[in-house]
Amino acid sequence: MDGLVLVGLLCVGAALLIAVALLMGAGRARVSLHRLDPSAAPAASRLAGALQDATAVADRLLRRVGRQHLLEQALERAGITRRPAEVVVLTAAGAVVAALVGGVLGGPLLAVLFALLAPLVAKVVVDRYRSRRQAAFVDQLDDTLHLLASSLRAGHSVLRAVDAVSHDAQAPTSEEFTRVINETRVGRDINDALEEVAERTGSQDFAWVVQAIAIHREVGGNLAEVLDRVSTTIRERNQIRRHAESLSAEGRLSGVVLMALPILVFVVLSIVSPNYTASLTGTGSGRMLLVLAAGLLTVGGLWLRSTVKVRF
C-alpha cells in the first residue's frame, strides 16, 4: 500500500508538470508550417480533433460566462501566448488525471482535493510568470529611458525613439514596445498604447514616463532631460529596493522552511511508519485535524509573506 501511495503521488506530480510544461510551451508565437505551405498540413488525428473540439467548447463556455477577457488579460500580463480556451482545457485535463489518481488512492474526498490542486497550480504558475515578467520590465526601465533619451537627443521623434527601443532592448521591453509600434501603425494613439503597457506591466514608474510624454506632446519642452531625471530617480529606487530585498532574504527563507518542514515531516512519516500517522489519515477526527492544520499553515504563510514583503 505504501508503494501504491508513492506511485500515485509521483503520477500526480508528473501530470501537473506535464500540464505546466504544455501551458508554458508557447513562450513565443510561432507560425505553423501549413499556413506557409498548405500542402504540408499534417493529417488530423483523433486526439487532435478531440482537443480542437474541447477547445471550441471551452471557448464558447468562456464567452457565455464572460470570463474570457479577464483570462486573456492575465495571460497577456504573464507573457503566455496560448489562448484562454487552451489553458482551460489543459487545466481541466490535469484536474481529471489528478482526480482519478486521488480516487484510486483515497476515495472521493481525496479525488476532489487532487482535482482542486490542478487549477491552483495553474494559477500559481501564471502569477509567477506575471511577476517575473513585470520585475524584468522594471529592471530594464532604466536602460529603456536611456535609449529613449539618446534617440530624442539625436533628433528623432517619440515614435521613432520607441521603435528604436523595440529593436535594441531585451524582452519583455522589446515585446511591449513592438506591440506599441504595431498598434500605432493601425491608427491608435501612441499615448493610449503606452498607457496599456504601463497597465500590463504594473509599473508606476513607467506610468509617470507616459504622463511626461503626454505633457511633452501638448506643451513641448526638453523631453530627453525629463527622461534623464526620471531615470536617475528610478535607478535610486531600484538600489533601495534591492538593498531591502537582500536584508529580508533571511526572513523569506525562514518562512519557506517553516512552511515546508511540517509537510515534509508528515510525508516522510507516512512512508517510513504509516501506522504512526494512521490515527490522522484513517479517522474522521484525524482528517479534520489535518484540514485545520492546513488552514493554520495557510494563514501563517500569508502572515509571513506580508511581514517580509517589501513595499514602495
Backbone bond lengths (Angstrom), bond angles and torsions (degrees), N, CA, C in turn:
res aa  C-N    CA-C-N  psi(-1)  N-CA   C-N-CA  omega(-1)  CA-C   N-CA-C  phi
1 M - - - 1.464 - - 1.529 110.94 -
2 D 1.352 116.47 -37.32 1.456 119.93 178.40 1.517 110.85 -62.79
3 G 1.331 115.69 -41.09 1.462 118.86 178.17 1.512 112.17 -64.90
4 L 1.344 116.86 -36.59 1.456 120.47 178.56 1.526 111.00 -65.89
5 V 1.321 116.44 -40.81 1.470 119.81 177.62 1.520 110.90 -62.65
6 L 1.344 116.25 -43.29 1.456 119.80 -179.77 1.525 111.15 -64.22
7 V 1.345 116.15 -43.01 1.460 119.75 178.33 1.525 110.91 -62.83
8 G 1.333 115.80 -40.48 1.454 119.00 178.93 1.516 112.65 -62.81
9 L 1.337 116.60 -43.65 1.453 119.68 178.01 1.521 111.62 -63.52
10 L 1.324 116.79 -38.43 1.459 120.04 176.77 1.527 111.29 -64.61
11 C 1.342 116.78 -38.85 1.462 120.44 178.19 1.529 111.29 -64.09
12 V 1.333 116.04 -42.29 1.461 119.37 178.21 1.524 110.39 -62.72
13 G 1.317 116.80 -45.03 1.455 119.69 178.58 1.514 112.81 -62.30
14 A 1.364 116.26 -40.88 1.458 119.49 178.56 1.524 111.61 -64.88
15 A 1.347 116.40 -40.87 1.465 119.97 179.38 1.518 111.39 -63.26
16 L 1.330 116.53 -43.16 1.458 119.75 179.32 1.530 111.76 -67.07
17 L 1.334 116.93 -37.58 1.458 119.44 177.75 1.520 111.42 -65.95
18 I 1.341 116.95 -38.95 1.465 120.09 177.86 1.519 110.37 -64.34
19 A 1.350 116.06 -42.51 1.464 119.46 178.96 1.520 111.43 -62.57
20 V 1.338 115.85 -41.87 1.467 119.18 179.05 1.523 110.63 -66.13
21 A 1.350 116.94 -39.57 1.460 120.24 179.25 1.522 111.42 -63.71
22 L 1.334 116.41 -41.98 1.454 119.47 176.69 1.519 111.73 -66.52
23 L 1.320 116.10 -36.98 1.458 120.42 179.73 1.515 111.36 -66.04
24 M 1.307 116.62 -37.98 1.452 120.80 -177.07 1.524 112.86 -94.25
25 G 1.321 117.86 1.80 1.453 120.31 -173.09 1.505 114.40 -67.87
26 A 1.330 117.70 -22.57 1.458 120.87 -175.83 1.521 110.23 -102.20
27 G 1.322 116.40 65.54 1.448 118.88 178.51 1.519 112.71 -69.76
28 R 1.356 116.38 -29.09 1.449 121.05 178.13 1.521 108.42 -127.22
29 A 1.311 114.29 145.57 1.456 118.83 178.52 1.523 109.25 -71.28
30 R 1.317 117.57 132.24 1.448 123.15 -179.68 1.515 109.79 -123.48
31 V 1.317 115.48 143.87 1.455 121.42 176.86 1.515 108.01 -94.11
32 S 1.322 116.42 123.66 1.450 120.12 -178.17 1.528 109.99 -68.70
33 L 1.328 115.94 154.90 1.452 121.44 -174.16 1.515 112.06 -66.51
34 H 1.352 118.25 -34.12 1.456 119.35 -175.51 1.538 112.10 -71.11
35 R 1.370 117.48 -16.34 1.459 119.19 174.67 1.521 111.35 -75.74
36 L 1.324 116.95 -26.83 1.455 121.16 176.22 1.517 111.95 -86.94
37 D 1.325 115.78 -34.14 1.466 121.53 179.82 1.520 108.34 -137.88
38 P 1.354 118.99 99.48 1.464 120.26 -176.69 1.511 113.78 -59.60
39 S 1.330 117.61 -25.92 1.463 119.51 179.89 1.516 112.52 -71.87
40 A 1.345 117.14 -15.54 1.463 120.89 -179.25 1.513 112.37 -94.23
41 A 1.334 118.02 13.15 1.462 120.45 -179.33 1.517 109.95 -66.92
42 P 1.345 118.53 130.15 1.459 120.59 -179.47 1.523 111.02 -71.16
43 A 1.302 114.71 153.05 1.463 120.03 177.88 1.526 109.88 -69.55
44 A 1.320 115.19 131.23 1.463 120.02 -177.94 1.524 110.18 -72.60
45 S 1.323 116.66 127.84 1.452 121.82 177.62 1.514 109.96 -94.61
46 R 1.331 115.65 170.64 1.453 119.31 179.07 1.526 111.28 -65.81
47 L 1.326 115.75 -38.33 1.451 118.75 179.29 1.528 111.17 -64.76
48 A 1.351 116.02 -41.86 1.457 119.26 178.64 1.528 110.92 -64.86
49 G 1.328 115.78 -39.69 1.458 118.38 177.31 1.514 112.70 -64.62
50 A 1.340 116.35 -39.88 1.471 119.69 178.08 1.523 110.79 -64.81
51 L 1.330 116.83 -39.32 1.461 119.90 178.63 1.530 111.03 -65.72
52 Q 1.331 116.73 -39.48 1.460 119.43 177.70 1.519 111.61 -65.13
53 D 1.347 116.38 -41.22 1.470 118.99 177.83 1.523 111.51 -64.10
54 A 1.334 115.99 -42.35 1.466 119.23 179.00 1.523 111.27 -64.61
55 T 1.328 116.45 -38.41 1.465 119.82 177.84 1.518 111.31 -65.06
56 A 1.341 116.54 -39.88 1.464 119.66 178.59 1.534 111.27 -64.86
57 V 1.339 116.31 -41.00 1.470 119.97 177.75 1.523 110.53 -63.68
58 A 1.340 116.87 -43.59 1.463 120.40 178.67 1.527 111.43 -64.09
59 D 1.334 116.48 -36.13 1.458 119.75 178.68 1.531 110.92 -65.01
60 R 1.330 117.05 -44.25 1.467 119.80 178.14 1.526 111.34 -65.06
61 L 1.340 116.30 -37.61 1.459 119.54 179.52 1.523 111.29 -65.44
62 L 1.331 116.82 -41.83 1.461 120.10 178.49 1.523 111.54 -64.57
63 R 1.329 116.32 -38.99 1.468 119.30 178.29 1.526 110.88 -66.14
64 R 1.327 116.35 -35.75 1.459 119.71 -177.52 1.526 111.52 -70.67
65 V 1.330 116.67 -41.05 1.471 119.55 -178.72 1.522 112.14 -84.10
66 G 1.347 117.67 -8.72 1.460 120.59 176.99 1.511 114.66 75.62
67 R 1.329 117.96 26.24 1.463 120.93 -178.56 1.519 113.13 -107.35
68 Q 1.309 117.46 0.95 1.454 119.33 -175.54 1.526 111.23 -66.30
69 H 1.318 117.06 -40.67 1.469 119.67 -178.25 1.532 110.92 -64.75
70 L 1.331 117.11 -40.57 1.462 119.83 -179.47 1.528 111.24 -65.72
71 L 1.339 116.49 -43.37 1.460 119.57 179.37 1.522 111.03 -67.90
72 E 1.322 116.53 -39.17 1.463 119.64 177.82 1.520 111.17 -63.86
73 Q 1.314 116.52 -38.76 1.460 120.79 177.82 1.529 111.29 -64.86
74 A 1.344 116.81 -41.21 1.463 120.05 178.36 1.528 111.36 -64.57
75 L 1.334 117.39 -39.70 1.462 120.27 178.87 1.523 111.30 -68.65
76 E 1.328 117.51 -36.61 1.461 120.07 176.81 1.518 111.17 -62.97
77 R 1.320 117.02 -43.23 1.460 119.97 -179.92 1.517 111.61 -66.60
78 A 1.332 116.90 -27.89 1.465 120.55 177.85 1.517 112.95 -85.84
79 G 1.336 117.73 -8.18 1.451 120.55 -179.19 1.511 113.73 77.32
80 I 1.328 117.90 23.04 1.467 122.82 179.78 1.520 107.98 -96.55
81 T 1.326 116.59 125.97 1.454 121.05 -174.15 1.518 113.30 -92.46
82 R 1.304 118.86 0.02 1.468 120.79 177.70 1.521 110.01 -72.73
83 R 1.334 114.89 151.92 1.455 119.98 177.95 1.529 110.57 -73.69
84 P 1.327 117.51 154.51 1.473 119.13 178.93 1.512 113.56 -58.38
85 A 1.339 117.22 -37.75 1.468 119.63 -179.93 1.526 111.10 -63.90
86 E 1.322 118.14 -37.48 1.462 120.91 178.93 1.530 110.58 -66.02
87 V 1.323 116.29 -39.91 1.461 119.46 178.69 1.522 110.39 -64.43
88 V 1.341 117.30 -40.49 1.464 120.91 178.38 1.520 110.63 -62.78
89 V 1.331 117.63 -42.36 1.467 121.07 -179.65 1.520 110.87 -65.22
90 L 1.327 117.51 -43.71 1.466 120.16 179.29 1.528 111.37 -64.33
91 T 1.322 116.50 -40.58 1.462 119.80 178.45 1.526 111.06 -66.05
92 A 1.341 116.81 -40.99 1.460 120.23 178.68 1.526 111.16 -64.85
93 A 1.337 116.76 -38.67 1.466 119.34 177.79 1.529 111.00 -63.94
94 G 1.330 116.45 -42.83 1.456 118.70 176.28 1.513 113.03 -63.34
95 A 1.347 117.15 -36.52 1.460 120.65 178.19 1.523 111.45 -66.49
96 V 1.341 117.10 -39.28 1.467 120.28 179.48 1.519 111.10 -65.11
97 V 1.334 116.09 -44.81 1.471 119.42 179.11 1.521 110.82 -62.73
98 A 1.317 116.79 -44.41 1.457 120.41 179.62 1.531 111.36 -64.26
99 A 1.351 117.30 -38.27 1.462 120.18 178.90 1.525 111.47 -66.50
100 L 1.328 117.54 -39.27 1.467 120.23 178.18 1.531 110.90 -63.19
101 V 1.312 116.31 -44.10 1.467 119.55 179.61 1.526 110.27 -65.81
102 G 1.342 116.66 -42.47 1.458 119.27 178.47 1.516 112.34 -64.68
103 G 1.347 118.04 -36.72 1.456 120.55 177.28 1.515 112.54 -65.31
104 V 1.340 116.64 -37.72 1.467 119.86 178.78 1.527 110.92 -68.76
105 L 1.322 116.32 -36.88 1.462 119.36 -174.95 1.524 113.19 -81.60
106 G 1.330 117.56 -44.24 1.464 118.18 -171.04 1.503 116.50 -137.18
107 G 1.318 119.48 6.94 1.445 120.10 178.07 1.515 113.08 95.58
108 P 1.335 116.45 -169.55 1.477 120.83 -173.42 1.527 114.08 -62.24
109 L 1.341 117.36 -39.35 1.461 119.79 -177.52 1.522 111.27 -62.66
110 L 1.330 116.40 -46.18 1.463 119.64 179.26 1.522 110.90 -68.07
111 A 1.339 117.14 -31.44 1.464 120.02 177.02 1.524 111.20 -64.10
112 V 1.326 116.84 -42.02 1.461 120.50 178.59 1.529 110.66 -65.50
113 L 1.322 116.44 -41.58 1.465 119.73 179.95 1.529 111.25 -64.19
114 F 1.335 116.35 -42.60 1.460 119.57 178.41 1.527 111.23 -66.87
115 A 1.334 117.27 -36.54 1.468 119.95 178.92 1.521 111.47 -65.57
116 L 1.321 116.90 -38.00 1.471 120.39 178.11 1.521 111.99 -70.33
117 L 1.330 116.61 -17.24 1.456 119.70 -179.14 1.532 111.79 -71.15
118 A 1.339 118.31 -32.09 1.468 121.39 -176.60 1.532 112.13 -64.47
119 P 1.336 120.63 -53.97 1.476 118.51 177.49 1.517 113.18 -62.88
120 L 1.335 116.95 -30.96 1.459 119.45 177.28 1.522 110.99 -64.57
121 V 1.344 116.18 -43.65 1.462 120.10 178.21 1.525 110.63 -64.46
122 A 1.353 117.32 -41.20 1.467 120.57 179.08 1.528 110.78 -61.51
123 K 1.325 117.09 -42.38 1.463 120.02 179.40 1.527 111.39 -65.53
124 V 1.333 116.08 -41.19 1.470 119.58 179.39 1.518 110.30 -63.35
125 V 1.329 117.22 -40.40 1.470 120.65 -179.17 1.527 110.19 -66.43
126 V 1.322 117.52 -45.30 1.471 120.62 179.56 1.523 110.52 -62.86
127 D 1.316 117.18 -43.45 1.467 120.11 178.59 1.525 111.24 -63.81
128 R 1.334 115.57 -38.10 1.462 119.08 178.95 1.521 111.49 -64.73
129 Y 1.323 117.12 -44.30 1.462 120.40 178.44 1.530 110.94 -65.69
130 R 1.328 116.54 -36.71 1.458 119.65 178.70 1.527 110.90 -64.84
131 S 1.331 117.11 -46.70 1.463 120.07 -179.43 1.529 111.34 -64.82
132 R 1.337 117.63 -38.49 1.459 120.26 178.15 1.525 111.29 -65.69
133 R 1.324 115.87 -40.72 1.468 119.27 -179.92 1.526 111.03 -67.28
134 Q 1.314 117.28 -42.46 1.454 119.93 178.56 1.521 111.58 -65.67
135 A 1.338 116.74 -39.22 1.466 119.83 177.70 1.524 111.31 -64.48
136 A 1.340 116.98 -39.47 1.465 119.92 178.33 1.529 111.16 -65.27
137 F 1.323 117.16 -38.66 1.469 119.96 178.08 1.523 110.82 -64.24
138 V 1.332 116.75 -41.69 1.462 120.02 179.52 1.529 111.04 -65.65
139 D 1.330 117.48 -39.67 1.462 120.24 179.10 1.529 112.04 -66.00
140 Q 1.341 116.97 -30.93 1.463 120.89 -179.13 1.520 113.05 -87.74
141 L 1.346 117.10 -4.27 1.463 119.69 -173.12 1.521 111.87 -65.50
142 D 1.314 117.77 -34.97 1.471 120.40 179.40 1.523 110.30 -61.30
143 D 1.331 117.17 -49.14 1.473 120.51 178.13 1.527 111.08 -64.68
144 T 1.333 116.45 -34.77 1.467 119.51 178.96 1.518 111.37 -62.06
145 L 1.322 116.10 -44.18 1.466 119.44 -179.96 1.529 111.36 -67.09
146 H 1.345 117.08 -33.61 1.468 119.47 175.92 1.530 110.52 -63.87
147 L 1.331 116.91 -41.65 1.462 119.83 178.51 1.518 111.38 -65.24
148 L 1.329 116.61 -41.39 1.463 119.82 178.13 1.526 111.01 -63.00
149 A 1.332 116.68 -46.35 1.466 120.12 -179.10 1.530 111.12 -63.97
150 S 1.325 117.53 -39.48 1.465 120.26 -179.91 1.527 110.99 -65.34
151 S 1.328 116.89 -40.74 1.461 120.01 178.57 1.524 111.24 -66.42
152 L 1.333 116.79 -38.32 1.462 119.38 178.79 1.525 111.45 -67.67
153 R 1.335 117.22 -37.66 1.475 119.63 177.33 1.530 111.20 -66.19
154 A 1.338 116.03 -29.43 1.463 119.14 178.77 1.522 112.52 -75.46
155 G 1.333 117.49 -2.55 1.454 120.97 176.90 1.511 115.01 98.33
156 H 1.344 117.90 7.10 1.456 120.17 179.83 1.526 110.46 -81.37
157 S 1.313 114.53 159.17 1.457 120.30 175.54 1.526 109.72 -78.06
158 V 1.342 115.55 173.20 1.458 119.88 179.40 1.526 110.57 -63.58
159 L 1.332 116.60 -42.08 1.461 119.77 -179.76 1.523 111.34 -64.54
160 R 1.317 117.12 -40.13 1.467 119.84 178.32 1.529 110.55 -68.15
161 A 1.333 117.74 -35.09 1.462 120.15 176.75 1.520 111.23 -66.35
162 V 1.335 117.10 -40.42 1.464 120.68 176.69 1.525 110.31 -63.34
163 D 1.332 117.04 -38.71 1.465 120.60 178.01 1.527 111.00 -64.51
164 A 1.331 116.80 -37.56 1.471 119.70 177.91 1.524 110.84 -64.80
165 V 1.339 117.73 -39.80 1.457 120.98 177.67 1.517 111.03 -64.60
166 S 1.331 117.11 -37.23 1.465 119.74 -179.79 1.523 112.46 -64.45
167 H 1.345 117.30 -23.87 1.466 120.53 178.61 1.529 112.83 -93.98
168 D 1.331 117.46 -32.19 1.461 120.25 -172.33 1.526 114.09 -97.87
169 A 1.330 117.92 -23.72 1.464 120.15 -176.76 1.522 110.92 -80.70
170 Q 1.313 115.52 168.45 1.460 122.32 176.58 1.523 110.31 -93.28
171 A 1.321 114.94 164.93 1.462 120.22 175.80 1.531 109.07 -71.07
172 P 1.328 120.35 144.21 1.472 127.38 7.08 1.524 114.75 -89.92
173 T 1.356 118.10 -0.14 1.459 119.44 -179.08 1.522 110.83 -62.71
174 S 1.320 117.60 -43.49 1.465 120.43 179.79 1.525 111.46 -62.41
175 E 1.336 117.61 -37.69 1.453 120.56 179.33 1.529 111.39 -66.12
176 E 1.329 116.96 -43.54 1.456 120.22 -179.46 1.527 111.43 -66.64
177 F 1.321 117.76 -41.80 1.460 119.90 -178.09 1.528 110.85 -74.23
178 T 1.322 117.60 -29.93 1.460 119.50 173.46 1.525 110.79 -64.66
179 R 1.318 116.16 -38.46 1.457 119.71 176.13 1.519 110.93 -64.34
180 V 1.329 117.87 -38.02 1.467 120.91 176.99 1.525 110.52 -61.41
181 I 1.330 116.74 -44.35 1.463 120.57 179.82 1.527 110.61 -62.90
182 N 1.316 117.28 -43.89 1.463 120.07 -179.60 1.527 111.73 -64.26
183 E 1.338 116.61 -37.50 1.459 119.50 179.34 1.524 111.72 -69.86
184 T 1.323 117.13 -37.89 1.473 119.18 178.16 1.530 111.41 -68.57
185 R 1.312 117.48 -28.35 1.460 119.84 178.90 1.527 112.52 -68.98
186 V 1.317 116.75 -24.13 1.470 119.96 178.09 1.523 111.37 -97.27
187 G 1.339 117.63 11.72 1.451 120.78 171.26 1.505 116.75 105.25
188 R 1.324 118.72 5.17 1.457 118.94 -179.54 1.517 110.70 -83.79
189 D 1.336 116.11 147.51 1.454 120.34 178.99 1.525 109.87 -69.63
190 I 1.326 115.82 140.35 1.456 120.15 -175.09 1.524 111.74 -67.77
191 N 1.325 117.45 -31.78 1.471 119.19 178.68 1.522 111.48 -65.50
192 D 1.331 116.41 -41.43 1.467 119.81 178.12 1.524 110.90 -63.85
193 A 1.341 116.74 -40.78 1.467 120.22 179.63 1.528 110.95 -65.55
194 L 1.328 117.19 -40.46 1.463 120.03 179.28 1.525 111.58 -69.58
195 E 1.326 117.32 -35.09 1.464 119.69 176.64 1.524 111.35 -63.30
196 E 1.326 117.15 -36.64 1.471 119.75 175.98 1.516 111.49 -66.82
197 V 1.327 117.31 -34.78 1.467 120.32 175.90 1.524 109.92 -61.80
198 A 1.321 116.60 -44.77 1.473 120.17 178.37 1.524 111.21 -62.65
199 E 1.327 117.02 -35.90 1.463 119.88 179.13 1.519 111.56 -71.80
200 R 1.331 117.80 -41.78 1.470 120.59 -179.59 1.518 111.74 -66.92
201 T 1.318 116.58 -38.14 1.463 119.75 -177.13 1.523 112.69 -86.92
202 G 1.324 117.30 -11.11 1.458 119.74 179.66 1.514 113.95 64.22
203 S 1.323 117.75 29.64 1.461 122.26 -176.38 1.524 109.46 -101.84
204 Q 1.320 116.37 112.03 1.460 120.71 175.48 1.523 110.99 -69.76
205 D 1.333 116.67 -32.12 1.461 119.97 178.22 1.527 111.04 -63.18
206 F 1.321 116.65 -43.77 1.460 119.19 179.36 1.524 111.07 -69.55
207 A 1.332 117.43 -29.22 1.467 119.81 174.68 1.528 110.31 -61.59
208 W 1.337 117.06 -38.33 1.468 119.89 175.79 1.526 110.89 -65.33
209 V 1.325 116.54 -38.09 1.466 120.17 177.82 1.532 110.18 -62.38
210 V 1.320 116.42 -42.67 1.471 120.28 179.00 1.526 110.46 -62.59
211 Q 1.328 117.10 -40.35 1.464 119.98 177.25 1.530 111.22 -63.91
212 A 1.327 116.41 -38.53 1.466 119.51 178.12 1.528 110.91 -64.77
213 I 1.339 116.76 -39.70 1.466 120.06 178.27 1.525 110.42 -65.83
214 A 1.331 116.85 -39.98 1.465 120.07 179.44 1.523 111.12 -64.64
215 I 1.340 117.16 -42.24 1.473 120.62 178.73 1.527 110.42 -65.26
216 H 1.332 116.35 -38.94 1.465 119.94 179.31 1.526 111.14 -63.68
217 R 1.316 117.35 -37.80 1.468 119.92 179.66 1.518 111.66 -68.31
218 E 1.327 117.47 -25.31 1.461 120.57 -178.22 1.529 112.63 -89.41
219 V 1.332 116.83 -45.76 1.471 120.00 -172.98 1.521 112.86 -113.01
220 G 1.337 118.53 -9.53 1.454 120.23 -179.58 1.524 111.55 82.08
221 G 1.311 116.35 -170.41 1.458 121.90 -178.60 1.515 111.43 122.30
222 N 1.325 114.88 179.82 1.461 121.62 -179.57 1.530 108.59 -90.10
223 L 1.318 116.36 92.17 1.462 120.51 -177.13 1.526 111.34 -69.29
224 A 1.330 118.16 -32.46 1.466 120.44 -179.68 1.524 110.97 -62.38
225 E 1.338 117.04 -40.52 1.463 119.83 178.46 1.528 110.84 -66.96
226 V 1.317 117.05 -39.05 1.459 119.94 178.09 1.520 110.65 -63.18
227 L 1.329 116.81 -42.13 1.463 119.97 179.37 1.523 111.32 -65.55
228 D 1.313 117.67 -35.23 1.467 120.34 176.82 1.526 111.21 -63.43
229 R 1.324 116.91 -42.01 1.465 119.61 178.91 1.527 111.26 -67.23
230 V 1.321 116.40 -41.23 1.462 119.24 177.26 1.524 110.81 -64.21
231 S 1.333 116.27 -37.75 1.460 120.04 178.59 1.521 111.19 -63.76
232 T 1.328 117.12 -40.18 1.463 119.94 177.63 1.522 111.40 -62.94
233 T 1.332 116.57 -43.05 1.466 120.50 178.64 1.521 111.26 -62.90
234 I 1.334 116.56 -43.40 1.464 120.34 -179.62 1.527 110.44 -65.10
235 R 1.333 117.27 -38.56 1.461 120.02 -179.94 1.528 110.92 -64.07
236 E 1.316 116.91 -41.12 1.466 119.87 178.28 1.525 111.36 -67.94
237 R 1.317 117.67 -38.66 1.471 120.48 176.71 1.521 111.18 -63.15
238 N 1.332 117.45 -41.29 1.466 120.52 179.08 1.521 111.75 -65.12
239 Q 1.332 116.85 -36.67 1.457 119.10 176.83 1.525 111.39 -63.89
240 I 1.323 116.88 -42.62 1.466 120.10 177.74 1.525 110.53 -65.00
241 R 1.330 116.79 -40.67 1.472 120.21 -179.23 1.526 111.05 -64.08
242 R 1.329 117.16 -44.60 1.468 119.53 179.01 1.520 111.58 -64.39
243 H 1.329 116.11 -37.68 1.468 119.07 178.32 1.528 110.38 -64.91
244 A 1.330 117.43 -42.61 1.462 120.33 178.81 1.525 111.50 -66.18
245 E 1.328 117.44 -37.81 1.466 119.91 177.83 1.521 111.84 -66.46
246 S 1.328 116.64 -36.74 1.465 118.99 177.19 1.522 111.63 -66.50
247 L 1.330 116.37 -35.99 1.468 119.57 178.57 1.528 111.89 -71.13
248 S 1.332 117.58 -30.93 1.464 121.06 -179.35 1.523 113.57 -93.20
249 A 1.333 117.95 4.30 1.465 120.44 -178.26 1.530 111.42 -63.67
250 E 1.339 116.69 -38.25 1.464 119.46 179.69 1.529 111.20 -63.82
251 G 1.329 117.00 -39.76 1.456 120.24 177.95 1.523 112.40 -65.57
252 R 1.333 117.26 -39.59 1.464 119.73 178.47 1.523 111.31 -65.98
253 L 1.346 116.47 -41.20 1.457 119.72 178.23 1.528 111.28 -65.24
254 S 1.329 117.27 -38.94 1.468 120.51 176.89 1.523 110.88 -62.63
255 G 1.336 117.09 -38.52 1.457 120.01 177.57 1.512 112.46 -63.79
256 V 1.324 117.21 -41.02 1.465 120.33 178.25 1.521 111.14 -63.90
257 V 1.339 116.01 -43.27 1.470 119.69 179.70 1.526 110.87 -64.06
258 L 1.333 117.15 -44.29 1.460 120.38 -179.79 1.524 112.15 -64.35
259 M 1.336 117.56 -32.45 1.460 120.40 178.83 1.525 111.87 -76.78
260 A 1.317 116.91 -38.58 1.459 120.22 -173.92 1.527 112.95 -83.69
261 L 1.327 117.52 -27.37 1.463 119.68 -174.47 1.531 113.65 -60.98
262 P 1.349 120.95 -48.50 1.473 118.60 179.82 1.530 113.09 -62.46
263 I 1.319 116.54 -37.12 1.468 119.86 -179.40 1.519 110.24 -67.41
264 L 1.326 117.25 -45.20 1.461 120.23 -179.72 1.526 111.57 -64.48
265 V 1.323 116.18 -40.73 1.468 118.93 178.69 1.518 111.21 -62.99
266 F 1.333 117.30 -41.23 1.463 120.57 179.23 1.524 111.55 -65.71
267 V 1.338 117.02 -41.52 1.471 119.78 179.09 1.519 110.89 -64.94
268 V 1.334 117.02 -43.04 1.469 120.46 179.85 1.527 110.67 -63.98
269 L 1.328 117.51 -43.16 1.459 120.37 178.59 1.534 111.67 -65.60
270 S 1.329 117.12 -34.51 1.460 119.89 178.01 1.516 111.99 -65.53
271 I 1.330 116.80 -32.35 1.467 120.28 179.91 1.527 111.21 -83.87
272 V 1.344 117.03 -43.81 1.459 120.58 -175.59 1.528 111.31 -76.49
273 S 1.317 116.73 -45.95 1.463 120.67 -176.61 1.531 109.53 -135.07
274 P 1.328 117.18 81.10 1.476 119.24 -176.94 1.524 113.18 -64.80
275 N 1.311 117.89 -27.54 1.466 119.13 178.96 1.527 112.00 -65.89
276 Y 1.324 116.35 -26.80 1.456 120.38 -178.76 1.539 111.21 -70.24
277 T 1.338 115.85 -35.39 1.472 120.06 -179.54 1.517 112.92 -98.23
278 A 1.338 117.37 3.48 1.464 119.20 -178.27 1.522 111.79 -65.93
279 S 1.333 117.57 -29.86 1.466 119.79 179.27 1.523 111.83 -66.07
280 L 1.332 117.67 -21.18 1.457 120.71 177.09 1.526 112.24 -92.66
281 T 1.319 116.49 -42.36 1.470 119.75 -176.25 1.519 112.95 -86.84
282 G 1.323 118.56 -19.07 1.455 120.36 -174.36 1.512 115.31 -103.60
283 T 1.319 118.72 -1.33 1.465 121.72 -179.90 1.529 109.83 -125.18
284 G 1.336 114.85 156.69 1.459 119.00 -179.64 1.507 112.89 -66.60
285 S 1.338 117.07 -41.94 1.461 119.63 178.37 1.520 111.33 -65.87
286 G 1.329 117.22 -34.48 1.461 120.05 178.10 1.520 111.67 -65.96
287 R 1.349 116.39 -40.59 1.467 119.24 177.64 1.530 111.12 -65.10
288 M 1.329 116.41 -37.61 1.463 118.86 177.03 1.525 111.08 -63.50
289 L 1.339 115.77 -38.43 1.466 118.65 176.82 1.526 111.76 -65.58
290 L 1.346 116.80 -37.13 1.468 119.62 177.02 1.519 111.06 -64.08
291 V 1.329 115.93 -42.10 1.469 119.35 178.11 1.527 110.30 -63.64
292 L 1.343 116.61 -41.37 1.464 120.15 177.58 1.523 111.46 -63.25
293 A 1.334 115.76 -40.80 1.468 119.35 178.55 1.528 111.09 -64.26
294 A 1.347 116.66 -40.31 1.464 119.49 177.92 1.524 111.01 -63.16
295 G 1.332 116.54 -40.33 1.459 119.33 177.53 1.514 112.80 -64.47
296 L 1.326 116.58 -41.86 1.464 120.03 178.35 1.525 111.55 -65.77
297 L 1.348 116.71 -38.19 1.461 119.40 176.58 1.523 111.09 -63.91
298 T 1.320 116.26 -39.23 1.465 119.75 178.90 1.525 110.86 -64.03
299 V 1.336 116.31 -46.14 1.464 119.80 178.85 1.526 110.61 -62.26
300 G 1.334 117.11 -43.77 1.453 120.14 178.45 1.517 113.00 -63.71
301 G 1.350 116.29 -38.59 1.459 119.21 178.08 1.518 112.36 -65.09
302 L 1.337 116.92 -41.90 1.464 119.73 177.52 1.529 111.45 -64.57
303 W 1.329 115.72 -38.31 1.459 118.85 178.84 1.533 111.38 -66.29
304 L 1.352 116.38 -43.41 1.460 119.04 177.77 1.521 111.20 -64.00
305 R 1.331 116.74 -38.07 1.457 119.52 179.69 1.527 111.67 -64.51
306 S 1.320 116.65 -41.74 1.463 119.28 177.91 1.528 111.93 -68.32
307 T 1.325 116.78 -26.12 1.461 120.21 -178.16 1.524 111.52 -74.37
308 V 1.339 116.67 -43.05 1.461 120.19 -174.09 1.517 112.51 -95.31
309 K 1.343 118.49 -1.05 1.461 120.18 -178.54 1.514 110.23 -76.35
310 V 1.319 115.50 133.38 1.471 121.44 -178.98 1.520 108.42 -91.81
311 R 1.315 116.56 124.81 1.464 121.62 179.50 1.527 109.51 -117.19
312 F 1.341 114.09 145.40 1.476 120.86 178.51 1.521 108.70 -125.02
